[in-house]
Amino acid sequence: MSPRLPRITAGKIIKILEKRGYVCIRQSGSHKIFKNKEGNRVTVPYHSKKILHPKILKSILRDADMTNDEL
């Protein structure tokens, strides 16, 4: 079984992405779209202090080629 995903807000995952080289290229409504130098794109739904649903966090991690341990 895989380890449980941490409960994390959109603001925290954005800070983690920015440390890994992702830059916000645009925003469409409440969704911020980030890209890195390799061209990988990650979309983060941004709702101030709400905790991300585990499925959404899993999708963000998959798009950013990250694992639970890297959080």
All heavy atoms as TSV, in Angstrom:
chain	resi	resn	atom	element	x	y	z
A	1	MET	N	N	0.822	-1.191	0.000
A	1	MET	CA	C	0.000	0.000	0.000
A	1	MET	C	C	0.867	1.257	0.000
A	1	MET	O	O	1.900	1.298	0.649
A	1	MET	CB	C	-0.868	0.016	1.251
A	1	MET	CG	C	-2.318	-0.258	0.975
A	1	MET	SD	S	-3.263	-0.322	2.499
A	1	MET	CE	C	-4.201	1.134	2.250
A	2	SER	N	N	0.424	2.255	-0.706
A	2	SER	CA	C	1.186	3.491	-0.752
A	2	SER	C	C	0.885	4.324	0.495
A	2	SER	O	O	-0.191	4.223	1.074
A	2	SER	CB	C	0.823	4.283	-2.007
A	2	SER	OG	O	-0.530	4.651	-1.984
A	3	PRO	N	N	1.836	5.154	0.908
A	3	PRO	CA	C	1.603	5.986	2.092
A	3	PRO	C	C	0.513	7.021	1.827
A	3	PRO	O	O	0.273	7.403	0.679
A	3	PRO	CB	C	2.955	6.641	2.329
A	3	PRO	CG	C	3.671	6.561	1.033
A	3	PRO	CD	C	3.144	5.352	0.334
A	4	ARG	N	N	-0.139	7.453	2.882
A	4	ARG	CA	C	-1.205	8.442	2.747
A	4	ARG	C	C	-0.644	9.778	2.279
A	4	ARG	O	O	0.467	10.170	2.649
A	4	ARG	CB	C	-1.911	8.641	4.075
A	4	ARG	CG	C	-2.681	7.428	4.514
A	4	ARG	CD	C	-3.455	7.708	5.753
A	4	ARG	NE	N	-4.610	8.518	5.379
A	4	ARG	CZ	C	-5.500	8.982	6.248
A	4	ARG	NH1	N	-5.354	8.738	7.521
A	4	ARG	NH2	N	-6.528	9.701	5.844
A	5	LEU	N	N	-1.425	10.479	1.495
A	5	LEU	CA	C	-1.031	11.807	1.047
A	5	LEU	C	C	-1.214	12.794	2.184
A	5	LEU	O	O	-2.176	12.687	2.954
A	5	LEU	CB	C	-1.896	12.243	-0.147
A	5	LEU	CG	C	-1.672	11.503	-1.449
A	5	LEU	CD1	C	-2.742	11.892	-2.454
A	5	LEU	CD2	C	-0.307	11.820	-2.006
A	6	PRO	N	N	-0.314	13.768	2.306
A	6	PRO	CA	C	-0.474	14.765	3.371
A	6	PRO	C	C	-1.629	15.711	3.064
A	6	PRO	O	O	-2.001	15.896	1.902
A	6	PRO	CB	C	0.862	15.510	3.357
A	6	PRO	CG	C	1.370	15.335	1.975
A	6	PRO	CD	C	0.883	13.989	1.524
A	7	ARG	N	N	-2.213	16.285	4.083
A	7	ARG	CA	C	-3.250	17.296	3.921
A	7	ARG	C	C	-2.523	18.621	3.717
A	7	ARG	O	O	-1.806	19.087	4.592
A	7	ARG	CB	C	-4.146	17.349	5.154
A	7	ARG	CG	C	-4.756	16.004	5.505
A	7	ARG	CD	C	-5.743	15.508	4.492
A	7	ARG	NE	N	-6.982	16.241	4.657
A	7	ARG	CZ	C	-7.966	16.243	3.777
A	7	ARG	NH1	N	-7.856	15.527	2.687
A	7	ARG	NH2	N	-9.049	16.940	3.980
A	8	ILE	N	N	-2.681	19.208	2.546
A	8	ILE	CA	C	-1.891	20.378	2.185
A	8	ILE	C	C	-2.778	21.375	1.446
A	8	ILE	O	O	-3.698	20.995	0.729
A	8	ILE	CB	C	-0.669	19.937	1.343
A	8	ILE	CG1	C	0.335	21.049	1.157
A	8	ILE	CG2	C	-1.090	19.381	0.020
A	8	ILE	CD1	C	1.648	20.575	0.605
A	9	THR	N	N	-2.503	22.664	1.630
A	9	THR	CA	C	-3.270	23.703	0.953
A	9	THR	C	C	-2.643	24.027	-0.403
A	9	THR	O	O	-1.501	23.654	-0.677
A	9	THR	CB	C	-3.308	24.997	1.793
A	9	THR	OG1	O	-1.991	25.486	1.954
A	9	THR	CG2	C	-3.958	24.760	3.152
A	10	ALA	N	N	-3.401	24.747	-1.213
A	10	ALA	CA	C	-2.897	25.136	-2.533
A	10	ALA	C	C	-1.688	26.057	-2.402
A	10	ALA	O	O	-0.739	25.955	-3.179
A	10	ALA	CB	C	-4.003	25.819	-3.334
A	11	GLY	N	N	-1.702	26.945	-1.410
A	11	GLY	CA	C	-0.581	27.857	-1.212
A	11	GLY	C	C	0.719	27.123	-0.934
A	11	GLY	O	O	1.781	27.490	-1.446
A	12	LYS	N	N	0.644	26.052	-0.140
A	12	LYS	CA	C	1.850	25.291	0.184
A	12	LYS	C	C	2.366	24.524	-1.027
A	12	LYS	O	O	3.566	24.468	-1.262
A	12	LYS	CB	C	1.577	24.336	1.340
A	12	LYS	CG	C	1.438	25.042	2.665
A	12	LYS	CD	C	1.258	24.061	3.795
A	12	LYS	CE	C	1.095	24.796	5.117
A	12	LYS	NZ	N	0.915	23.874	6.241
A	13	ILE	N	N	1.471	23.924	-1.803
A	13	ILE	CA	C	1.925	23.172	-2.981
A	13	ILE	C	C	2.516	24.129	-4.020
A	13	ILE	O	O	3.465	23.789	-4.718
A	13	ILE	CB	C	0.810	22.283	-3.579
A	13	ILE	CG1	C	1.391	21.228	-4.528
A	13	ILE	CG2	C	-0.227	23.081	-4.308
A	13	ILE	CD1	C	2.153	20.152	-3.882
A	14	ILE	N	N	1.997	25.353	-4.097
A	14	ILE	CA	C	2.541	26.345	-5.023
A	14	ILE	C	C	3.974	26.705	-4.609
A	14	ILE	O	O	4.864	26.804	-5.459
A	14	ILE	CB	C	1.636	27.583	-5.099
A	14	ILE	CG1	C	0.364	27.231	-5.882
A	14	ILE	CG2	C	2.361	28.772	-5.726
A	14	ILE	CD1	C	-0.699	28.300	-5.877
A	15	LYS	N	N	4.217	26.885	-3.307
A	15	LYS	CA	C	5.569	27.190	-2.838
A	15	LYS	C	C	6.531	26.049	-3.169
A	15	LYS	O	O	7.664	26.279	-3.574
A	15	LYS	CB	C	5.563	27.448	-1.329
A	15	LYS	CG	C	4.964	28.770	-0.955
A	15	LYS	CD	C	4.986	28.978	0.538
A	15	LYS	CE	C	4.299	30.284	0.902
A	15	LYS	NZ	N	4.292	30.518	2.353
A	16	ILE	N	N	6.065	24.809	-3.017
A	16	ILE	CA	C	6.898	23.650	-3.339
A	16	ILE	C	C	7.219	23.617	-4.831
A	16	ILE	O	O	8.353	23.372	-5.231
A	16	ILE	CB	C	6.193	22.353	-2.894
A	16	ILE	CG1	C	6.140	22.289	-1.364
A	16	ILE	CG2	C	6.901	21.125	-3.447
A	16	ILE	CD1	C	5.235	21.203	-0.819
A	17	LEU	N	N	6.211	23.881	-5.662
A	17	LEU	CA	C	6.429	23.886	-7.115
A	17	LEU	C	C	7.423	24.977	-7.517
A	17	LEU	O	O	8.287	24.746	-8.370
A	17	LEU	CB	C	5.101	24.068	-7.854
A	17	LEU	CG	C	4.145	22.889	-7.831
A	17	LEU	CD1	C	2.800	23.287	-8.439
A	17	LEU	CD2	C	4.729	21.693	-8.560
A	18	GLU	N	N	7.287	26.153	-6.912
A	18	GLU	CA	C	8.192	27.252	-7.251
A	18	GLU	C	C	9.635	26.931	-6.862
A	18	GLU	O	O	10.568	27.291	-7.576
A	18	GLU	CB	C	7.721	28.554	-6.601
A	18	GLU	CG	C	6.463	29.094	-7.256
A	18	GLU	CD	C	5.872	30.299	-6.542
A	18	GLU	OE1	O	6.193	30.521	-5.349
A	18	GLU	OE2	O	5.080	31.011	-7.181
A	19	LYS	N	N	9.831	26.225	-5.745
A	19	LYS	CA	C	11.184	25.810	-5.350
A	19	LYS	C	C	11.759	24.813	-6.344
A	19	LYS	O	O	12.964	24.725	-6.516
A	19	LYS	CB	C	11.167	25.200	-3.953
A	19	LYS	CG	C	11.026	26.212	-2.849
A	19	LYS	CD	C	11.062	25.541	-1.493
A	19	LYS	CE	C	10.847	26.556	-0.390
A	19	LYS	NZ	N	10.846	25.916	0.938
A	20	ARG	N	N	10.890	24.046	-7.004
A	20	ARG	CA	C	11.338	23.045	-7.982
A	20	ARG	C	C	11.482	23.643	-9.388
A	20	ARG	O	O	11.695	22.919	-10.348
A	20	ARG	CB	C	10.379	21.870	-8.008
A	20	ARG	CG	C	10.426	21.060	-6.715
A	20	ARG	CD	C	9.491	19.890	-6.757
A	20	ARG	NE	N	9.719	19.015	-7.894
A	20	ARG	CZ	C	10.455	17.906	-7.853
A	20	ARG	NH1	N	11.025	17.546	-6.731
A	20	ARG	NH2	N	10.583	17.156	-8.922
A	21	GLY	N	N	11.321	24.962	-9.530
A	21	GLY	CA	C	11.563	25.618	-10.812
A	21	GLY	C	C	10.320	25.916	-11.634
A	21	GLY	O	O	10.434	26.335	-12.783
A	22	TYR	N	N	9.151	25.718	-11.085
A	22	TYR	CA	C	7.921	26.022	-11.818
A	22	TYR	C	C	7.587	27.499	-11.670
A	22	TYR	O	O	7.796	28.100	-10.622
A	22	TYR	CB	C	6.753	25.177	-11.296
A	22	TYR	CG	C	6.801	23.746	-11.771
A	22	TYR	CD1	C	7.555	22.788	-11.109
A	22	TYR	CD2	C	6.098	23.356	-12.896
A	22	TYR	CE1	C	7.606	21.477	-11.546
A	22	TYR	CE2	C	6.143	22.044	-13.347
A	22	TYR	CZ	C	6.900	21.117	-12.669
A	22	TYR	OH	O	6.948	19.826	-13.111
A	23	VAL	N	N	7.059	28.075	-12.743
A	23	VAL	CA	C	6.694	29.485	-12.775
A	23	VAL	C	C	5.245	29.588	-13.218
A	23	VAL	O	O	4.814	28.904	-14.155
A	23	VAL	CB	C	7.602	30.261	-13.764
A	23	VAL	CG1	C	7.202	31.712	-13.856
A	23	VAL	CG2	C	9.053	30.119	-13.378
A	24	CYS	N	N	4.489	30.464	-12.556
A	24	CYS	CA	C	3.087	30.675	-12.936
A	24	CYS	C	C	3.065	31.443	-14.253
A	24	CYS	O	O	3.546	32.572	-14.345
A	24	CYS	CB	C	2.362	31.452	-11.852
A	24	CYS	SG	S	0.601	31.651	-12.183
A	25	ILE	N	N	2.521	30.795	-15.296
A	25	ILE	CA	C	2.499	31.448	-16.607
A	25	ILE	C	C	1.188	32.156	-16.876
A	25	ILE	O	O	1.143	33.111	-17.635
A	25	ILE	CB	C	2.806	30.449	-17.741
A	25	ILE	CG1	C	1.854	29.266	-17.704
A	25	ILE	CG2	C	4.241	29.996	-17.676
A	25	ILE	CD1	C	1.913	28.390	-18.925
A	26	ARG	N	N	0.107	31.658	-16.244
A	26	ARG	CA	C	-1.181	32.329	-16.406
A	26	ARG	C	C	-2.159	31.806	-15.371
A	26	ARG	O	O	-1.893	30.832	-14.682
A	26	ARG	CB	C	-1.744	32.145	-17.807
A	26	ARG	CG	C	-2.117	30.726	-18.168
A	26	ARG	CD	C	-2.527	30.631	-19.648
A	26	ARG	NE	N	-2.796	29.272	-20.011
A	26	ARG	CZ	C	-3.994	28.704	-19.992
A	26	ARG	NH1	N	-5.030	29.412	-19.606
A	26	ARG	NH2	N	-4.149	27.454	-20.348
A	27	GLN	N	N	-3.293	32.502	-15.294
A	27	GLN	CA	C	-4.343	32.079	-14.395
A	27	GLN	C	C	-5.659	32.136	-15.145
A	27	GLN	O	O	-5.937	33.097	-15.858
A	27	GLN	CB	C	-4.398	32.985	-13.167
A	27	GLN	CG	C	-5.441	32.562	-12.172
A	27	GLN	CD	C	-5.336	33.316	-10.853
A	27	GLN	OE1	O	-4.366	34.026	-10.627
A	27	GLN	NE2	N	-6.328	33.157	-10.009
A	28	SER	N	N	-6.452	31.087	-15.005
A	28	SER	CA	C	-7.759	31.026	-15.648
A	28	SER	C	C	-8.796	30.810	-14.547
A	28	SER	O	O	-8.946	29.695	-14.045
A	28	SER	CB	C	-7.791	29.876	-16.652
A	28	SER	OG	O	-9.060	29.773	-17.242
A	29	GLY	N	N	-9.443	31.876	-14.142
A	29	GLY	CA	C	-10.386	31.789	-13.035
A	29	GLY	C	C	-9.637	31.473	-11.749
A	29	GLY	O	O	-8.726	32.182	-11.360
A	30	SER	N	N	-10.023	30.373	-11.094
A	30	SER	CA	C	-9.367	30.007	-9.841
A	30	SER	C	C	-8.266	28.981	-10.045
A	30	SER	O	O	-7.773	28.401	-9.088
A	30	SER	CB	C	-10.403	29.450	-8.868
A	30	SER	OG	O	-10.972	28.272	-9.401
A	31	HIS	N	N	-7.864	28.738	-11.289
A	31	HIS	CA	C	-6.821	27.762	-11.584
A	31	HIS	C	C	-5.552	28.475	-12.040
A	31	HIS	O	O	-5.589	29.275	-12.974
A	31	HIS	CB	C	-7.274	26.783	-12.671
A	31	HIS	CG	C	-8.341	25.866	-12.216
A	31	HIS	ND1	N	-9.655	26.251	-12.124
A	31	HIS	CD2	C	-8.295	24.582	-11.806
A	31	HIS	CE1	C	-10.377	25.236	-11.685
A	31	HIS	NE2	N	-9.572	24.209	-11.477
A	32	LYS	N	N	-4.444	28.157	-11.370
A	32	LYS	CA	C	-3.149	28.716	-11.757
A	32	LYS	C	C	-2.387	27.652	-12.523
A	32	LYS	O	O	-2.318	26.503	-12.095
A	32	LYS	CB	C	-2.359	29.150	-10.528
A	32	LYS	CG	C	-2.980	30.329	-9.813
A	32	LYS	CD	C	-2.106	30.830	-8.696
A	32	LYS	CE	C	-2.733	32.056	-8.069
A	32	LYS	NZ	N	-1.812	32.724	-7.151
A	33	ILE	N	N	-1.829	28.045	-13.673
A	33	ILE	CA	C	-1.104	27.113	-14.520
A	33	ILE	C	C	0.387	27.423	-14.403
A	33	ILE	O	O	0.818	28.557	-14.617
A	33	ILE	CB	C	-1.573	27.195	-15.981
A	33	ILE	CG1	C	-3.005	26.674	-16.109
A	33	ILE	CG2	C	-0.695	26.364	-16.888
A	33	ILE	CD1	C	-4.067	27.682	-15.988
A	34	PHE	N	N	1.170	26.395	-14.061
A	34	PHE	CA	C	2.606	26.518	-13.867
A	34	PHE	C	C	3.338	25.704	-14.925
A	34	PHE	O	O	2.857	24.665	-15.354
A	34	PHE	CB	C	3.011	25.998	-12.479
A	34	PHE	CG	C	2.517	26.844	-11.352
A	34	PHE	CD1	C	1.242	26.686	-10.857
A	34	PHE	CD2	C	3.327	27.809	-10.791
A	34	PHE	CE1	C	0.772	27.461	-9.821
A	34	PHE	CE2	C	2.876	28.593	-9.754
A	34	PHE	CZ	C	1.592	28.423	-9.262
A	35	LYS	N	N	4.523	26.192	-15.318
A	35	LYS	CA	C	5.386	25.465	-16.246
A	35	LYS	C	C	6.810	25.529	-15.735
A	35	LYS	O	O	7.203	26.494	-15.093
A	35	LYS	CB	C	5.339	26.093	-17.643
A	35	LYS	CG	C	4.445	25.391	-18.608
A	35	LYS	CD	C	4.651	25.911	-20.009
A	35	LYS	CE	C	3.806	25.107	-20.965
A	35	LYS	NZ	N	3.893	25.619	-22.311
A	36	ASN	N	N	7.588	24.492	-16.083
A	36	ASN	CA	C	9.016	24.516	-15.768
A	36	ASN	C	C	9.802	24.612	-17.068
A	36	ASN	O	O	9.226	24.695	-18.157
A	36	ASN	CB	C	9.433	23.308	-14.924
A	36	ASN	CG	C	9.307	21.996	-15.670
A	36	ASN	OD1	O	8.885	21.934	-16.814
A	36	ASN	ND2	N	9.672	20.922	-15.008
A	37	LYS	N	N	11.129	24.602	-16.975
A	37	LYS	CA	C	11.968	24.775	-18.166
A	37	LYS	C	C	11.847	23.634	-19.156
A	37	LYS	O	O	12.049	23.820	-20.342
A	37	LYS	CB	C	13.431	24.954	-17.754
A	37	LYS	CG	C	13.666	26.248	-17.043
A	37	LYS	CD	C	15.110	26.459	-16.710
A	37	LYS	CE	C	15.262	27.771	-15.978
A	37	LYS	NZ	N	16.642	28.128	-15.738
A	38	GLU	N	N	11.510	22.426	-18.667
A	38	GLU	CA	C	11.349	21.276	-19.559
A	38	GLU	C	C	10.010	21.303	-20.291
A	38	GLU	O	O	9.777	20.508	-21.192
A	38	GLU	CB	C	11.470	19.962	-18.774
A	38	GLU	CG	C	12.866	19.635	-18.296
A	38	GLU	CD	C	13.201	20.361	-16.999
A	38	GLU	OE1	O	12.292	20.514	-16.142
A	38	GLU	OE2	O	14.351	20.783	-16.847
A	39	GLY	N	N	9.113	22.189	-19.884
A	39	GLY	CA	C	7.816	22.301	-20.539
A	39	GLY	C	C	6.698	21.543	-19.843
A	39	GLY	O	O	5.579	21.507	-20.351
A	40	ASN	N	N	6.988	20.928	-18.676
A	40	ASN	CA	C	5.928	20.244	-17.932
A	40	ASN	C	C	4.934	21.268	-17.408
A	40	ASN	O	O	5.327	22.311	-16.887
A	40	ASN	CB	C	6.506	19.461	-16.748
A	40	ASN	CG	C	7.345	18.293	-17.184
A	40	ASN	OD1	O	7.285	17.874	-18.332
A	40	ASN	ND2	N	8.142	17.777	-16.280
A	41	ARG	N	N	3.654	20.962	-17.538
A	41	ARG	CA	C	2.607	21.882	-17.114
A	41	ARG	C	C	1.847	21.281	-15.939
A	41	ARG	O	O	1.488	20.109	-15.954
A	41	ARG	CB	C	1.650	22.163	-18.256
A	41	ARG	CG	C	0.720	23.324	-17.969
A	41	ARG	CD	C	-0.189	23.565	-19.110
A	41	ARG	NE	N	-1.346	22.684	-18.890
A	41	ARG	CZ	C	-2.376	22.610	-19.683
A	41	ARG	NH1	N	-2.405	23.305	-20.786
A	41	ARG	NH2	N	-3.379	21.813	-19.398
A	42	VAL	N	N	1.592	22.104	-14.930
A	42	VAL	CA	C	0.846	21.687	-13.745
A	42	VAL	C	C	-0.231	22.726	-13.474
A	42	VAL	O	O	0.043	23.920	-13.463
A	42	VAL	CB	C	1.769	21.577	-12.506
A	42	VAL	CG1	C	0.979	21.169	-11.284
A	42	VAL	CG2	C	2.897	20.597	-12.764
A	43	THR	N	N	-1.462	22.269	-13.272
A	43	THR	CA	C	-2.571	23.153	-12.958
A	43	THR	C	C	-2.944	22.970	-11.495
A	43	THR	O	O	-3.163	21.850	-11.038
A	43	THR	CB	C	-3.791	22.842	-13.840
A	43	THR	OG1	O	-3.410	22.968	-15.211
A	43	THR	CG2	C	-4.937	23.791	-13.547
A	44	VAL	N	N	-3.022	24.086	-10.763
A	44	VAL	CA	C	-3.362	24.048	-9.346
A	44	VAL	C	C	-4.624	24.866	-9.123
A	44	VAL	O	O	-4.637	26.069	-9.401
A	44	VAL	CB	C	-2.214	24.622	-8.477
A	44	VAL	CG1	C	-2.602	24.618	-7.001
A	44	VAL	CG2	C	-0.934	23.860	-8.708
A	45	PRO	N	N	-5.704	24.241	-8.621
A	45	PRO	CA	C	-6.896	25.019	-8.269
A	45	PRO	C	C	-6.592	25.820	-7.006
A	45	PRO	O	O	-6.203	25.251	-5.989
A	45	PRO	CB	C	-7.969	23.955	-8.025
A	45	PRO	CG	C	-7.219	22.722	-7.699
A	45	PRO	CD	C	-5.894	22.821	-8.397
A	46	TYR	N	N	-6.725	27.134	-7.079
A	46	TYR	CA	C	-6.321	27.991	-5.971
A	46	TYR	C	C	-7.543	28.562	-5.265
A	46	TYR	O	O	-8.252	29.396	-5.808
A	46	TYR	CB	C	-5.425	29.125	-6.482
A	46	TYR	CG	C	-4.858	29.951	-5.364
A	46	TYR	CD1	C	-3.821	29.470	-4.586
A	46	TYR	CD2	C	-5.378	31.198	-5.068
A	46	TYR	CE1	C	-3.300	30.209	-3.548
A	46	TYR	CE2	C	-4.869	31.950	-4.031
A	46	TYR	CZ	C	-3.842	31.451	-3.268
A	46	TYR	OH	O	-3.330	32.183	-2.234
A	47	HIS	N	N	-7.785	28.072	-4.058
A	47	HIS	CA	C	-8.860	28.580	-3.203
A	47	HIS	C	C	-8.253	28.832	-1.832
A	47	HIS	O	O	-8.245	27.951	-0.974
A	47	HIS	CB	C	-10.003	27.571	-3.100
A	47	HIS	CG	C	-10.618	27.241	-4.408
A	47	HIS	ND1	N	-11.511	28.072	-5.050
A	47	HIS	CD2	C	-10.443	26.182	-5.234
A	47	HIS	CE1	C	-11.868	27.520	-6.198
A	47	HIS	NE2	N	-11.234	26.376	-6.334
A	48	SER	N	N	-7.714	29.991	-1.631
A	48	SER	CA	C	-6.966	30.471	-0.471
A	48	SER	C	C	-6.532	29.400	0.526
A	48	SER	O	O	-5.520	28.767	0.345
A	48	SER	CB	C	-7.731	31.601	0.222
A	48	SER	OG	O	-8.927	31.128	0.757
A	49	LYS	N	N	-7.266	29.157	1.571
A	49	LYS	CA	C	-6.775	28.281	2.629
A	49	LYS	C	C	-7.464	26.923	2.667
A	49	LYS	O	O	-7.358	26.203	3.642
A	49	LYS	CB	C	-6.924	28.984	3.971
A	49	LYS	CG	C	-6.101	30.248	4.045
A	49	LYS	CD	C	-6.106	30.802	5.422
A	49	LYS	CE	C	-5.544	32.154	5.544
A	49	LYS	NZ	N	-4.359	32.544	5.097
A	50	LYS	N	N	-8.158	26.549	1.602
A	50	LYS	CA	C	-8.810	25.245	1.575
A	50	LYS	C	C	-7.792	24.149	1.300
A	50	LYS	O	O	-6.881	24.312	0.492
A	50	LYS	CB	C	-9.903	25.206	0.494
A	50	LYS	CG	C	-11.138	26.009	0.866
A	50	LYS	CD	C	-12.204	25.894	-0.172
A	50	LYS	CE	C	-12.881	24.555	-0.066
A	50	LYS	NZ	N	-14.016	24.417	-0.981
A	51	ILE	N	N	-7.971	23.019	1.957
A	51	ILE	CA	C	-7.087	21.876	1.761
A	51	ILE	C	C	-7.474	21.171	0.468
A	51	ILE	O	O	-8.661	20.972	0.189
A	51	ILE	CB	C	-7.174	20.927	2.964
A	51	ILE	CG1	C	-6.600	21.621	4.198
A	51	ILE	CG2	C	-6.429	19.632	2.693
A	51	ILE	CD1	C	-6.734	20.849	5.474
A	52	LEU	N	N	-6.464	20.811	-0.325
A	52	LEU	CA	C	-6.712	20.139	-1.601
A	52	LEU	C	C	-7.244	18.724	-1.376
A	52	LEU	O	O	-6.801	18.021	-0.461
A	52	LEU	CB	C	-5.424	20.068	-2.415
A	52	LEU	CG	C	-4.854	21.394	-2.913
A	52	LEU	CD1	C	-3.496	21.163	-3.550
A	52	LEU	CD2	C	-5.786	22.045	-3.895
A	53	HIS	N	N	-8.159	18.316	-2.206
A	53	HIS	CA	C	-8.679	16.951	-2.168
A	53	HIS	C	C	-7.541	15.997	-2.535
A	53	HIS	O	O	-6.715	16.316	-3.390
A	53	HIS	CB	C	-9.831	16.823	-3.167
A	53	HIS	CG	C	-10.588	15.551	-3.037
A	53	HIS	ND1	N	-10.154	14.381	-3.596
A	53	HIS	CD2	C	-11.738	15.276	-2.390
A	53	HIS	CE1	C	-11.018	13.425	-3.313
A	53	HIS	NE2	N	-11.992	13.949	-2.580
A	54	PRO	N	N	-7.467	14.829	-1.903
A	54	PRO	CA	C	-6.371	13.895	-2.197
A	54	PRO	C	C	-6.234	13.522	-3.677
A	54	PRO	O	O	-5.120	13.376	-4.179
A	54	PRO	CB	C	-6.719	12.669	-1.358
A	54	PRO	CG	C	-7.513	13.206	-0.222
A	54	PRO	CD	C	-8.296	14.359	-0.793
A	55	LYS	N	N	-7.348	13.409	-4.392
A	55	LYS	CA	C	-7.265	13.084	-5.825
A	55	LYS	C	C	-6.626	14.214	-6.612
A	55	LYS	O	O	-5.872	13.982	-7.553
A	55	LYS	CB	C	-8.654	12.772	-6.381
A	55	LYS	CG	C	-9.194	11.440	-5.937
A	55	LYS	CD	C	-10.518	11.152	-6.596
A	55	LYS	CE	C	-11.049	9.803	-6.167
A	55	LYS	NZ	N	-12.339	9.494	-6.796
A	56	ILE	N	N	-6.925	15.449	-6.234
A	56	ILE	CA	C	-6.332	16.599	-6.914
A	56	ILE	C	C	-4.847	16.683	-6.609
A	56	ILE	O	O	-4.030	16.917	-7.500
A	56	ILE	CB	C	-7.061	17.901	-6.510
A	56	ILE	CG1	C	-8.489	17.873	-7.043
A	56	ILE	CG2	C	-6.314	19.130	-7.004
A	56	ILE	CD1	C	-9.356	19.003	-6.579
A	57	LEU	N	N	-4.484	16.452	-5.349
A	57	LEU	CA	C	-3.069	16.461	-4.977
A	57	LEU	C	C	-2.307	15.366	-5.716
A	57	LEU	O	O	-1.201	15.588	-6.209
A	57	LEU	CB	C	-2.910	16.300	-3.467
A	57	LEU	CG	C	-1.491	16.330	-2.932
A	57	LEU	CD1	C	-0.778	17.622	-3.324
A	57	LEU	CD2	C	-1.484	16.156	-1.432
A	58	LYS	N	N	-2.909	14.199	-5.842
A	58	LYS	CA	C	-2.280	13.091	-6.567
A	58	LYS	C	C	-2.056	13.466	-8.031
A	58	LYS	O	O	-1.012	13.171	-8.616
A	58	LYS	CB	C	-3.148	11.844	-6.461
A	58	LYS	CG	C	-2.509	10.591	-6.976
A	58	LYS	CD	C	-3.392	9.392	-6.690
A	58	LYS	CE	C	-2.744	8.126	-7.169
A	58	LYS	NZ	N	-3.568	6.946	-6.880
A	59	SER	N	N	-3.022	14.153	-8.625
A	59	SER	CA	C	-2.907	14.594	-10.013
A	59	SER	C	C	-1.781	15.622	-10.169
A	59	SER	O	O	-1.005	15.567	-11.126
A	59	SER	CB	C	-4.235	15.188	-10.471
A	59	SER	OG	O	-4.112	15.764	-11.735
A	60	ILE	N	N	-1.679	16.545	-9.219
A	60	ILE	CA	C	-0.624	17.562	-9.265
A	60	ILE	C	C	0.741	16.895	-9.161
A	60	ILE	O	O	1.665	17.222	-9.909
A	60	ILE	CB	C	-0.824	18.603	-8.149
A	60	ILE	CG1	C	-2.074	19.446	-8.441
A	60	ILE	CG2	C	0.404	19.495	-7.992
A	60	ILE	CD1	C	-2.500	20.336	-7.291
A	61	LEU	N	N	0.872	15.943	-8.234
A	61	LEU	CA	C	2.142	15.240	-8.066
A	61	LEU	C	C	2.513	14.459	-9.318
A	61	LEU	O	O	3.679	14.429	-9.717
A	61	LEU	CB	C	2.080	14.304	-6.857
A	61	LEU	CG	C	1.965	14.968	-5.493
A	61	LEU	CD1	C	1.818	13.918	-4.406
A	61	LEU	CD2	C	3.141	15.870	-5.227
A	62	ARG	N	N	1.536	13.829	-9.956
A	62	ARG	CA	C	1.802	13.071	-11.176
A	62	ARG	C	C	2.263	14.014	-12.292
A	62	ARG	O	O	3.231	13.730	-12.996
A	62	ARG	CB	C	0.542	12.309	-11.597
A	62	ARG	CG	C	0.753	11.435	-12.834
A	62	ARG	CD	C	-0.518	10.719	-13.248
A	62	ARG	NE	N	-1.561	11.675	-13.576
A	62	ARG	CZ	C	-2.766	11.724	-12.986
A	62	ARG	NH1	N	-3.085	10.860	-12.057
A	62	ARG	NH2	N	-3.647	12.632	-13.343
A	63	ASP	N	N	1.585	15.159	-12.452
A	63	ASP	CA	C	1.957	16.117	-13.495
A	63	ASP	C	C	3.349	16.707	-13.272
A	63	ASP	O	O	4.057	17.017	-14.218
A	63	ASP	CB	C	0.934	17.247	-13.573
A	63	ASP	CG	C	-0.414	16.792	-14.096
A	63	ASP	OD1	O	-0.490	15.683	-14.675
A	63	ASP	OD2	O	-1.409	17.532	-13.925
A	64	ALA	N	N	3.730	16.867	-11.990
A	64	ALA	CA	C	5.026	17.467	-11.664
A	64	ALA	C	C	6.123	16.414	-11.506
A	64	ALA	O	O	7.248	16.759	-11.147
A	64	ALA	CB	C	4.901	18.280	-10.377
A	65	ASP	N	N	5.824	15.148	-11.770
A	65	ASP	CA	C	6.788	14.058	-11.620
A	65	ASP	C	C	7.395	14.033	-10.217
A	65	ASP	O	O	8.615	13.956	-10.036
A	65	ASP	CB	C	7.913	14.149	-12.667
A	65	ASP	CG	C	7.397	13.907	-14.061
A	65	ASP	OD1	O	6.450	13.099	-14.206
A	65	ASP	OD2	O	7.924	14.515	-15.000
A	66	MET	N	N	6.525	14.131	-9.207
A	66	MET	CA	C	6.959	14.119	-7.811
A	66	MET	C	C	6.353	12.921	-7.099
A	66	MET	O	O	5.366	12.358	-7.552
A	66	MET	CB	C	6.494	15.401	-7.094
A	66	MET	CG	C	7.150	16.659	-7.572
A	66	MET	SD	S	6.433	18.149	-6.845
A	66	MET	CE	C	6.676	17.886	-5.117
A	67	THR	N	N	6.958	12.556	-5.974
A	67	THR	CA	C	6.420	11.488	-5.141
A	67	THR	C	C	5.963	12.082	-3.803
A	67	THR	O	O	6.248	13.237	-3.498
A	67	THR	CB	C	7.489	10.410	-4.859
A	67	THR	OG1	O	8.557	11.010	-4.128
A	67	THR	CG2	C	8.015	9.809	-6.148
A	68	ASN	N	N	5.264	11.262	-3.023
A	68	ASN	CA	C	4.821	11.710	-1.694
A	68	ASN	C	C	6.005	12.120	-0.832
A	68	ASN	O	O	5.917	13.060	-0.052
A	68	ASN	CB	C	4.074	10.590	-0.982
A	68	ASN	CG	C	2.792	10.220	-1.668
A	68	ASN	OD1	O	2.374	10.876	-2.607
A	68	ASN	ND2	N	2.157	9.167	-1.187
A	69	ASP	N	N	7.117	11.399	-0.950
A	69	ASP	CA	C	8.291	11.658	-0.118
A	69	ASP	C	C	8.924	13.009	-0.420
A	69	ASP	O	O	9.580	13.605	0.436
A	69	ASP	CB	C	9.329	10.556	-0.295
A	69	ASP	CG	C	8.798	9.199	0.133
A	69	ASP	OD1	O	7.933	9.157	1.028
A	69	ASP	OD2	O	9.247	8.190	-0.439
A	70	GLU	N	N	8.746	13.515	-1.630
A	70	GLU	CA	C	9.360	14.785	-2.009
A	70	GLU	C	C	8.600	15.995	-1.454
A	70	GLU	O	O	9.088	17.103	-1.524
A	70	GLU	CB	C	9.468	14.886	-3.522
A	70	GLU	CG	C	10.449	13.906	-4.098
A	70	GLU	CD	C	10.481	13.906	-5.612
A	70	GLU	OE1	O	9.428	14.108	-6.238
A	70	GLU	OE2	O	11.577	13.697	-6.154
A	71	LEU	N	N	7.421	15.763	-0.900
A	71	LEU	CA	C	6.687	16.854	-0.264
A	71	LEU	C	C	7.313	17.130	1.080
A	71	LEU	O	O	7.407	18.149	1.581
A	71	LEU	CB	C	5.206	16.489	-0.082
A	71	LEU	CG	C	4.381	16.449	-1.345
A	71	LEU	CD1	C	2.971	16.016	-1.013
A	71	LEU	CD2	C	4.350	17.796	-2.022
